[in-house]
């Protein structure tokens, strides 16, 4: 499966390079229009995919980079995105660790008024 994903990503990069080179120096008559239409269609589908994967992208540790990679690679990048369940579990674990740390602190250190801390 990883081999197919890697091959798909390679083909996606080659496709986008062909679309960009067609925009810079157009190919022969029927191919230029077809490649532009295919590129526009692919971009539209990847933007739609961004909307459908919005929750998974919000759960990602680097959502901006993942959005860009999802635009370029499309479905071939979906397996690299964390599932929302995994991210929620990690956040719950971090919250439990913070709660345990706060529980170990003396109550006076946690609830010291601001005026007393600033005076000291």
C-alpha positions as CSV (number, residue, x, y, z in Angstrom):
1,X,0.0,0.0,0.0
2,X,2.8,2.4,0.8
3,X,4.4,1.7,-2.6
4,X,1.1,2.7,-4.3
5,X,0.8,5.8,-2.2
6,X,4.4,6.8,-3.1
7,X,3.8,6.1,-6.7
8,X,0.6,8.1,-6.7
9,X,2.3,11.1,-5.1
10,X,5.1,10.9,-7.7
11,X,2.5,10.9,-10.5
12,X,0.6,13.8,-8.9
13,X,3.9,15.9,-8.8
14,X,4.5,15.0,-12.5
15,X,0.9,16.0,-13.4
16,X,1.2,19.4,-11.6
17,X,4.6,20.0,-13.3
18,X,3.0,19.3,-16.7
19,X,0.1,21.7,-15.9
20,X,2.5,24.4,-14.8
21,X,4.8,23.9,-17.8
22,X,1.7,24.1,-20.0
23,X,0.8,27.4,-18.5
24,X,4.3,28.8,-19.1
25,X,4.7,27.4,-22.7
26,X,1.5,25.9,-24.0
27,X,1.6,22.5,-25.7
28,X,0.1,21.7,-29.1
29,X,-3.5,22.8,-29.9
30,X,-5.8,20.2,-28.4
31,X,-3.5,19.1,-25.6
32,X,-3.1,22.5,-24.0
33,X,-6.8,23.0,-23.6
34,X,-7.3,19.4,-22.3
35,X,-4.4,19.7,-19.8
36,X,-5.7,23.1,-18.5
37,X,-9.2,21.5,-18.1
38,X,-7.8,18.5,-16.3
39,X,-5.7,20.7,-14.0
40,X,-8.7,22.9,-13.2
41,X,-10.9,19.9,-12.5
42,X,-8.2,18.3,-10.3
43,X,-7.8,21.6,-8.4
44,X,-11.6,21.8,-7.9
45,X,-11.7,18.2,-6.6
46,X,-8.8,18.8,-4.2
47,X,-10.5,22.0,-2.9
48,X,-13.6,20.0,-2.3
49,X,-11.5,17.4,-0.5
50,X,-10.2,20.2,1.7
51,X,-13.7,21.0,2.8
52,X,-14.6,17.3,3.4
53,X,-11.4,16.8,5.5
54,X,-11.8,20.0,7.5
55,X,-12.1,18.2,10.9
56,X,-9.0,16.1,10.3
57,X,-7.1,19.1,9.2
58,X,-8.1,21.0,12.4
59,X,-6.8,18.1,14.4
60,X,-3.5,18.1,12.7
61,X,-0.4,19.5,14.4
62,X,0.5,21.5,11.3
63,X,-2.8,22.3,9.5
64,X,-1.4,24.8,7.0
65,X,1.3,22.5,5.6
66,X,-1.2,19.6,5.5
67,X,-3.7,21.8,3.6
68,X,-1.1,22.5,1.0
69,X,0.0,18.9,0.7
70,X,-3.6,17.8,0.4
71,X,-4.1,20.3,-2.4
72,X,-1.1,18.9,-4.2
73,X,-1.5,15.1,-3.6
74,X,-5.2,14.8,-2.9
75,X,-6.3,11.3,-1.7
76,X,-2.7,10.1,-1.7
77,X,-2.0,12.3,1.3
78,X,-5.1,11.3,3.3
79,X,-3.3,8.5,5.1
80,X,-0.7,10.9,6.5
81,X,-3.4,13.0,8.2
82,X,-4.1,12.0,11.8
83,X,-7.6,10.7,12.5
84,X,-9.6,12.9,14.8
85,X,-9.9,10.1,17.4
86,X,-6.1,9.9,17.8
87,X,-5.7,13.6,18.3
88,X,-8.6,13.8,20.8
89,X,-7.0,10.9,22.7
90,X,-3.6,12.7,22.8
91,X,-5.3,15.9,24.1
92,X,-7.1,14.0,26.8
93,X,-3.8,12.4,27.9
94,X,-2.1,15.8,28.0
95,X,-5.0,17.2,30.0
96,X,-4.8,14.3,32.5
97,X,-1.0,14.9,32.9
98,X,-1.6,18.6,33.6
99,X,-4.3,17.8,36.1
100,X,-2.0,15.3,37.8
101,X,0.8,18.0,38.0
102,X,-1.6,20.5,39.5
103,X,-2.9,18.0,42.0
104,X,0.7,17.4,43.3
105,X,1.3,21.2,43.8
106,X,0.6,22.6,47.3
107,X,-2.7,24.4,47.4
108,X,-1.1,27.7,48.5
109,X,1.1,27.8,45.5
110,X,-1.8,27.3,43.1
111,X,-4.2,29.8,44.7
112,X,-1.8,32.6,45.7
113,X,-3.4,36.0,45.0
114,X,-1.8,38.1,42.3
115,X,-1.1,41.0,44.7
116,X,0.8,38.8,47.1
117,X,2.9,37.2,44.3
118,X,3.8,40.6,42.9
119,X,4.8,41.9,46.3
120,X,7.2,39.0,46.9
